[in-house]
Amino acid sequence: MFYVYIIYSKTFDIYYKGFSEDVAQRLLYHNENRSRYTSNKGPWD
């Protein structure tokens, strides 16, 4: 099952929405700067 998620960067005051089967793992992926659109804009909550 896929889940829709919204994460927020306090540093840049921006939101990002996405979908994943494993939201916790995907959040780690974003925070490790491995995502093209969210790299260098974190940390993400």
N, CA, C and O atoms as a GROMACS GRO file, in nm:
protein
  180
    1MET      N    1   0.084  -0.117   0.000
    1MET     CA    2   0.000   0.000   0.000
    1MET      C    3   0.089   0.125   0.000
    1MET      O    4   0.190   0.130   0.070
    2PHE      N    5   0.050   0.222  -0.078
    2PHE     CA    6   0.124   0.348  -0.084
    2PHE      C    7   0.058   0.452   0.007
    2PHE      O    8  -0.063   0.450   0.029
    3TYR      N    9   0.141   0.542   0.060
    3TYR     CA   10   0.094   0.649   0.147
    3TYR      C   11   0.141   0.782   0.091
    3TYR      O   12   0.250   0.793   0.035
    4VAL      N   13   0.057   0.882   0.105
    4VAL     CA   14   0.093   1.019   0.068
    4VAL      C   15   0.150   1.086   0.192
    4VAL      O   16   0.096   1.068   0.302
    5TYR      N   17   0.257   1.162   0.176
    5TYR     CA   18   0.317   1.231   0.290
    5TYR      C   19   0.351   1.375   0.252
    5TYR      O   20   0.369   1.407   0.135
    6ILE      N   21   0.359   1.459   0.353
    6ILE     CA   22   0.403   1.598   0.338
    6ILE      C   23   0.512   1.620   0.441
    6ILE      O   24   0.492   1.595   0.560
    7ILE      N   25   0.627   1.668   0.394
    7ILE     CA   26   0.737   1.700   0.486
    7ILE      C   27   0.765   1.849   0.480
    7ILE      O   28   0.732   1.917   0.382
    8TYR      N   29   0.825   1.898   0.585
    8TYR     CA   30   0.846   2.042   0.599
    8TYR      C   31   0.990   2.072   0.636
    8TYR      O   32   1.050   2.003   0.718
    9SER      N   33   1.046   2.175   0.574
    9SER     CA   34   1.180   2.224   0.608
    9SER      C   35   1.166   2.357   0.681
    9SER      O   36   1.125   2.457   0.621
   10LYS      N   37   1.200   2.358   0.809
   10LYS     CA   38   1.197   2.484   0.886
   10LYS      C   39   1.302   2.582   0.834
   10LYS      O   40   1.281   2.703   0.836
   11THR      N   41   1.415   2.529   0.790
   11THR     CA   42   1.525   2.612   0.742
   11THR      C   43   1.484   2.698   0.624
   11THR      O   44   1.518   2.816   0.617
   12PHE      N   45   1.410   2.639   0.530
   12PHE     CA   46   1.370   2.710   0.408
   12PHE      C   47   1.222   2.746   0.405
   12PHE      O   48   1.175   2.809   0.310
   13ASP      N   49   1.148   2.704   0.509
   13ASP     CA   50   1.004   2.730   0.518
   13ASP      C   51   0.931   2.682   0.392
   13ASP      O   52   0.852   2.755   0.332
   14ILE      N   53   0.959   2.557   0.355
   14ILE     CA   54   0.893   2.498   0.239
   14ILE      C   55   0.838   2.359   0.272
   14ILE      O   56   0.886   2.292   0.363
   15TYR      N   57   0.737   2.319   0.197
   15TYR     CA   58   0.677   2.188   0.209
   15TYR      C   59   0.707   2.108   0.083
   15TYR      O   60   0.727   2.163  -0.025
   16TYR      N   61   0.710   1.975   0.099
   16TYR     CA   62   0.726   1.886  -0.014
   16TYR      C   63   0.628   1.772   0.005
   16TYR      O   64   0.615   1.719   0.116
   17LYS      N   65   0.560   1.733  -0.100
   17LYS     CA   66   0.467   1.621  -0.091
   17LYS      C   67   0.516   1.507  -0.179
   17LYS      O   68   0.579   1.530  -0.283
   18GLY      N   69   0.486   1.387  -0.136
   18GLY     CA   70   0.528   1.270  -0.212
   18GLY      C   71   0.447   1.149  -0.171
   18GLY      O   72   0.350   1.160  -0.095
   19PHE      N   73   0.486   1.034  -0.222
   19PHE     CA   74   0.420   0.909  -0.185
   19PHE      C   75   0.522   0.798  -0.177
   19PHE      O   76   0.624   0.800  -0.247
   20SER      N   77   0.496   0.702  -0.091
   20SER     CA   78   0.590   0.593  -0.069
   20SER      C   79   0.520   0.478   0.001
   20SER      O   80   0.418   0.496   0.068
   21GLU      N   81   0.575   0.361  -0.015
   21GLU     CA   82   0.526   0.246   0.061
   21GLU      C   83   0.584   0.246   0.203
   21GLU      O   84   0.522   0.191   0.294
   22ASP      N   85   0.699   0.305   0.221
   22ASP     CA   86   0.766   0.310   0.352
   22ASP      C   87   0.803   0.456   0.381
   22ASP      O   88   0.911   0.502   0.343
   23VAL      N   89   0.714   0.526   0.447
   23VAL     CA   90   0.732   0.670   0.470
   23VAL      C   91   0.853   0.698   0.559
   23VAL      O   92   0.927   0.794   0.534
   24ALA      N   93   0.874   0.619   0.661
   24ALA     CA   94   0.989   0.641   0.750
   24ALA      C   95   1.120   0.629   0.673
   24ALA      O   96   1.211   0.711   0.690
   25GLN      N   97   1.132   0.528   0.589
   25GLN     CA   98   1.253   0.510   0.509
   25GLN      C   99   1.268   0.623   0.408
   25GLN      O  100   1.380   0.669   0.382
   26ARG      N  101   1.158   0.668   0.353
   26ARG     CA  102   1.163   0.777   0.255
   26ARG      C  103   1.208   0.908   0.321
   26ARG      O  104   1.282   0.985   0.260
   27LEU      N  105   1.165   0.933   0.445
   27LEU     CA  106   1.209   1.052   0.517
   27LEU      C  107   1.361   1.048   0.537
   27LEU      O  108   1.429   1.150   0.521
   28LEU      N  109   1.414   0.933   0.573
   28LEU     CA  110   1.560   0.920   0.585
   28LEU      C  111   1.628   0.949   0.452
   28LEU      O  112   1.732   1.015   0.448
   29TYR      N  113   1.571   0.901   0.345
   29TYR     CA  114   1.624   0.924   0.210
   29TYR      C  115   1.632   1.074   0.182
   29TYR      O  116   1.732   1.123   0.130
   30HIS      N  117   1.526   1.147   0.215
   30HIS     CA  118   1.525   1.292   0.195
   30HIS      C  119   1.631   1.360   0.283
   30HIS      O  120   1.701   1.450   0.236
   31ASN      N  121   1.642   1.320   0.406
   31ASN     CA  122   1.737   1.382   0.497
   31ASN      C  123   1.882   1.346   0.469
   31ASN      O  124   1.973   1.413   0.518
   32GLU      N  125   1.906   1.242   0.391
   32GLU     CA  126   2.041   1.205   0.350
   32GLU      C  127   2.079   1.271   0.218
   32GLU      O  128   2.181   1.237   0.158
   33ASN      N  129   1.996   1.366   0.172
   33ASN     CA  130   2.021   1.440   0.047
   33ASN      C  131   2.032   1.349  -0.075
   33ASN      O  132   2.112   1.375  -0.165
   34ARG      N  133   1.953   1.243  -0.077
   34ARG     CA  134   1.957   1.149  -0.188
   34ARG      C  135   1.841   1.172  -0.285
   34ARG      O  136   1.824   1.096  -0.381
   35SER      N  137   1.763   1.273  -0.262
   35SER     CA  138   1.650   1.304  -0.350
   35SER      C  139   1.680   1.430  -0.429
   35SER      O  140   1.724   1.531  -0.373
   36ARG      N  141   1.658   1.426  -0.556
   36ARG     CA  142   1.693   1.537  -0.645
   36ARG      C  143   1.627   1.668  -0.603
   36ARG      O  144   1.692   1.773  -0.602
   37TYR      N  145   1.500   1.664  -0.570
   37TYR     CA  146   1.425   1.786  -0.544
   37TYR      C  147   1.435   1.836  -0.400
   37TYR      O  148   1.406   1.953  -0.373
   38THR      N  149   1.476   1.751  -0.308
   38THR     CA  150   1.482   1.793  -0.168
   38THR      C  151   1.624   1.800  -0.113
   38THR      O  152   1.643   1.838   0.003
   39SER      N  153   1.722   1.765  -0.192
   39SER     CA  154   1.859   1.769  -0.142
   39SER      C  155   1.899   1.912  -0.110
   39SER      O  156   1.861   2.007  -0.179
   40ASN      N  157   1.975   1.926  -0.005
   40ASN     CA  158   2.026   2.056   0.040
   40ASN      C  159   1.918   2.156   0.081
   40ASN      O  160   1.943   2.276   0.083
   41LYS      N  161   1.799   2.107   0.112
   41LYS     CA  162   1.693   2.194   0.160
   41LYS      C  163   1.642   2.152   0.298
   41LYS      O  164   1.549   2.213   0.351
   42GLY      N  165   1.702   2.051   0.357
   42GLY     CA  166   1.658   1.999   0.485
   42GLY      C  167   1.722   2.072   0.600
   42GLY      O  168   1.785   2.176   0.580
   43PRO      N  169   1.707   2.021   0.720
   43PRO     CA  170   1.647   1.893   0.752
   43PRO      C  171   1.494   1.895   0.736
   43PRO      O  172   1.430   1.999   0.747
   44TRP      N  173   1.442   1.777   0.711
   44TRP     CA  174   1.298   1.762   0.687
   44TRP      C  175   1.231   1.698   0.809
   44TRP      O  176   1.286   1.607   0.870
   45ASP      N  177   1.113   1.747   0.841
   45ASP     CA  178   1.031   1.690   0.949
   45ASP      C  179   0.903   1.635   0.892
   45ASP      O  180   0.819   1.583   0.966
   0.00000   0.00000   0.00000
